[in-house]
Amino acid sequence: MINSILDILNIIFSNYYFLFSIVLLAFTIKWYLLYTLIKSGLSQKIQRPWPWICLILVLVGSIIEDVYWIVKILQIISDTFLEPQIKMFFAHFSWAFFIIQYQSLSLFIESLTEKNFKLLLRQKLFLLISLIFSGSFFYFAFYHLLFANNSPVTDFEIALFEYGAIYIFIMIFPSLFASVKKILNSDIPKILKKQSKFLIIGLICPRILTDLFQVYPFNLAKSVGNNYMVVGITTILVALAALYCTQRVLRLRFLNIKRHVQSSKKFNFINNFKDILEQLSHTTTTYELVNLTKTFFKEHLQIQPSRTYLFVRMLNKQDDYETYENKMEINKSKKNVVENFINNQSNLELLEFLKQTKILIYDEIEFSEFYETNEVGNNIIHFLDQINADVFIPIYKKETIVAYVIVERDPRNDQIYNNIERDEMVVFTSYLGNIINLLQNRNLETLIKQEKEIKEELYYKHQEINQYKESIRSFLKRAQQNKKIGILFYKNRKFIFANQDAKELINFNINTQEGHPLAQDLRRLAKEVEEYKSPQSCFTKDSNGSKLVVTAIANLEYNNLIITIHYPDISDIIKQQIDLLKDPSKWDYLLYLETTKSGQLINQLVPGSGENLLNFKINLLKLALTKKATLLEMPEEDLISTVEIIHHISLRENLHTLKLQAPTKNFDIATKLFGINPIYDKTDTKPILQKLSNNGTLFIQNIHLMDIEIQEYLAEFIKYGFYHIYKSDQKLLADVRIICSTNQNLNHLVQEGKFSKSLYDELKKTSISMPSLLSLSEEELKDLAQGFTDQATKSNAFKNILELTDKEKVNLINKRPVSLQEFKEKVHYILTEKSKKNNIYQETQFNPAYNIADPSLIEAARLGKHALKDPKILALLWDKFKNQNKIATFLGVNRSSVHRRCKEYSIIKDE
């Protein structure tokens, strides 16, 4: 098996072109290493030049050796004849550098681990012998080149080759043995030990073995027939090993060229710190800081929590510091040593060094001290030894150390901290310092509150921009329609179409279908122009329910009226109601109400357009676009419909309603909302705030009935975005939209001490009160009644019959409904009775979504039985009702149809 492998290798390396490429590659690698070493050494002031010079000579000798083989192989490839004296010159010259290479390697091994390197007697003797050998080889090289043309190799030269080959190994092994012994037994810096191990195991030993194999191939040389295979394999392996080891050793501060141990990876701040910084931003106690510090060092540096300490100095409240100290059982001896070190006036130079370096890493300081001995380095090492620290990181507030982190010695065995890990520790503690500063000044809660407010404001602006975009898209979508301007003439009570656009906008005969709402609006407008002799305009709707702007002016020359009709643009919508708004900042919301889906939902809830109702709708839309906690003050019948619209506009999925019927006396509500300390309840039930986090809305009805202690918990959550588990110090983050309602005067309850002032302060920021229907003007109520009438009737066929008369509107207003829902039901009742009275009840198509408040169910109600064909809508209905009978009743279909579709769409499983 071995012979077969050797035969294959022999065949491969017998290809001189391949062999030449291998040797040339090795030659290039060594030149690159030589260039890197010289450049690095010259750019830095090297305090101990012995190892650097020796290593340069090793590389030079190896390069000369490769030159010899390149020349020899080139001669074979090119089939050219080289003069014997040239061959002899290269052979002797390369052997001279071969001796120099090993002598330099021997000195390099021993000088690397010696702080103050001096030549020993053994080394001086070997150096003398090496000079004799290399000098002899140089002599014979130039002798053959210049004087002894075609002279044969003498016996002395042959003996010189043979004894030289033996001598290099006699010289290198004592140095290698002495170096290994020093690494194992001596107390040299850990970084230097790792460098020496890399070089000896990864480079020097393989180099010696390959040279031994190349110089003394024993019987193997005879089996392969020549030395070329051995040369090719050993040359490339040694070159690659040299490249790999050199890169690794340079990263380990080789010869103190670099100031810190290097890493091959790049520091990625976002990936490394995004989670820990988020946790830091919500920290409010030193106890939490200690846990986060231990977590950071464990996750990022693989250091066990028991080996990491965070010491916080100069806290404002002594009791907080004592609690922290007792809980964490701090090593007081470490604390005392550090305090003495910081407070000692004689350590000013050391403290300045500490401030400049930002972090003390024992291995790096020890290594630097090995190359550059100074009093500061010695004192720092002594200080770290006293506290048994591998890492010491001071945390500053201005010029004062307010805290520090200590990592005990050897927490990761032989691993060394590289520059990336060093930067991670420095960055983390710098953020830690900011949090500690905030804690000591007790304004961290203010910062958290401000951060939450900024996020809410950004969310509101984002939602507002989305409304603006949707509004613009709506106008652009209708841009082609808006270009149509219909023109009509009115004379002798007859309408005449003047252009094609008018026929397209009005797709019925105005003169014959006088009962059509659009025809009635046109005639009323024409009558007003004839009566007042001035231009008039109004809004109306086409057959599809889209708004139209109609303008009429008198044409005295021809004794007729000119009427224009077109779809409204932005200015038309603003002009219609701009006089009702005193605040110009609300003008944009007029557009949103008319052109966006959110606005349409609110218009459906409140179809009136009077001053009070318009301002209420705008305020409701503004409120729905925020994430802030909201207080609703309105009739109970209107609460659910309003909450569902806010929830829908907020783009949240889950709505949870908590209706309080009586004052809460126990902690059941607190447990439901916030959870409870496991000491009191072992059941692992998630609190409502955790269930709804990121996608839910919590509606608390009758908030005034909640216990004041629970109100304080809720106020904390609204204010800061985190909540405490009930009866516990543990905090949890959550993102839940909070909506509360009350029918009491909370301000009076606060003054009486029956309601939490902090909760009231938070809720009153975004409270909204529906204007009382009892206080609205008659015109606004009539407009509201007309709006509900338009909603209720699905088609225009019987609108002229069903439309409420002024007398019916007055009777409705005199009954003074309190809530919108009651007002809406009364309108529907009147319309139903009118349809029965006129014998058109069966033919009248009332809007099935009229009495539905949930925006997600409106479309399903409008589709009716056709909703069963849509799997998404059917799944939505199942989530809402969880009952096939209720779905069937809602859609007006048989239960069997619902059951069949639910099975078909796999919404329910087969029984």
Disulfide bonds with the S-S distance in Angstrom:
none
